[in-house]
Amino acid sequence: MTIRNPVPHIAKPAASLWVGTYAGGGGEGLCPLVRDADGWAVGVPEPGINNASFGTYAARFDLHYIVDERSDAIGVWRWSGAQWDCLARVPAGGGAPCHVALDRTQSCLAIANYMSGSVAFFRLDPASGLPTGAPVVHDATGSGPNAERQQSPHAHWVGFALDNDWLYATDLGADVVRAFAFEAETGVLDAPITAFVAPPGSGPRHLLLHPRHPRTAYLACELTNLLIVLDVEGPALQARTTLSTLSDTATGDSIVAHIAANAAGDRLYVSNRGDDSIAVFALDVAGDAVLLQHVASGGASPRFFRLVEDERMMVVAHERDHRVTRLAIRPDGTLAPSGSGVSVPGAAYILDAHPRTRVDVPAG
């Protein structure tokens, strides 16, 4: 692990939302979205935060853990309100890290490595929040019937159960979701079991654990545009309902990207790349999903979106046409195009530098 002293930066306008970009798409780092008289503009990028395709925030330490997908590393950053300070940079424990997650006590960090298919795990220093030691790495085996996309394991998402007893990991390459038994106090992560076997060739990309219904989860399958509603029984997941994320009139090739729920837990959103749409589902008191709407995302290949509910908007990063757009969130949770967008080369991810919801987390 490399520990870095904060390096002086040229002060930039304070910004809450930043766009993570791929260097291969022309991205120059993490780019601030700022408001001007004409709507949105892009400020001066932070060149030290490259290929930032995902990140997570620890309120306990006021730190951001951000993947560098092309350099196989995780950067630990703090936003001061005027500059980004790099506190550490650690190896991801595999190739092409694409997702990171904190456990519920914010004492451990898990990483999904897409190219190697591995899941890596760090214990965090309880005082500084920095990763300690070398990562514990769990390798995987397996493949799927899609010869182009499933020739080997591809870990794409990690996340801890609401009771913090399990770490789940989706494997797009092997069509499975794995579960690791987890002890927060000791930081021990056991060998995985298979929690769910997805339909062959479906390519499970992201899992969403319902924030208010601990026995319900949602699996977004990239390669078949399926949303699977799951019953959670301990570590095991069982399919309850399977829905398409596409409209009946959709044509052409499409794959799923991101999935998220609103804070109230009664609306679910899934982005479709190729169809270039957002599917909106209503969630009832049991967590069952009913399709409400499909709406154009405003660009090509909506890889990621962030809900900014206190401003009633969804911000969408489009990878193919290097564009960030804004959709309005109506009172009923459906979406309306705003016509607002800005060009951001290499757009891949939307980061909130100072999240609006900050929860006091007990020391672990």
C-alpha positions, 0 to 999 in steps of 0.5 A: 500500500502506498500512503500519500501526503495531500498534494496541493491542488488548484482550487476549483468551484465547489461541486457536489456531483462529479463524473468519473471518466474512462481514459480510453474514451477521452476522459481526463479524470474526475470532472465536476458538474457545475451550474451556470447561467445556461444550466450545466457545465463541466469544470476542471477535471481532477487528473489524479482520479482516473478510470473511476467507474465506481466508488463508495463513501464512508461517513464514518471516516469522511472518505471515498473509496474509488476504483481505478479500473484500468490500473487495478487499484483503489484510491482512498480520497477525501474531498475538502470542499475545495480539493481532492486529497489522496490518502492512499492507493492500494492494489485491488487484488485482481484485474479491472475492479468495477465495484466496491462496498463497505460493510454495515459498520464501515470497518471492511471494504470488499471489491469486485474485480471483473477481468480476474473474476475475484473478490478482494477484501480489506480490513480498515484501520479503525482510526484512519479508515485506510485499508490495512495489510494486503487484500484477502483474495477469493478467486473463482471458477466457471463460465457460461454459454455466451462465448463472447461474454462468459468465457470465464468468471466476471465478478461485477458487484459486491454488497453486504446483507442488511444484517451484516452476516453475509457478503454477496457477489454477482458473477456475470461470467458464471451466472451465479451469485455467491455468498461469503459468511462474514464476521464484522468484529474479526473481519473474517470472510469465509469461503463462498457458497452458491446463493443463487444460480441465474438462468444460463446466459443471463449474466447477473450484473448487479444485486440490490438488497431492498433497504426496507424489506430484508427478505427481498432482493432484485437481480439485474441480469445484463445479457438478457435484460431481466429483473429477477425478484428474489426471496432472501432466506439466510444466505440463499436467494430464490427466484420469486418473479422474473420481469423484462426491463424492456418495453414490448415494443423494444427492438435491437440489441440491449443490455442492462447496466445500473439498478437503484431504488429510491429512499422510500423503497417504493420505486426501482429504476433500471437502465438499458443500454442499446434501448437507451432507456430507464425502466421504472418499477413500483414496489409494493409492501411485499417488495413485488415489482410492477412496471410503471414506465419506460423513458428515454435516458437522453443519450446512448448507453446509460451506464450509470445513474444517480438519484438526487432526490432532494433536487427531484432529479436523476443524473445519467452517465452515457458511455457511448456518446460521452454525455451526462443528462438529467431527468426530472423525478415526478411526485409519483416517482416516474421520470420526465426528460428535462432536455438538460445535458452536457458533453463529458468525454469518457463518462462512466459514473456519477459521484456525490462528493458530499452525500446528503444522507450521512448516518452515524456509524458505530465503531467496529 
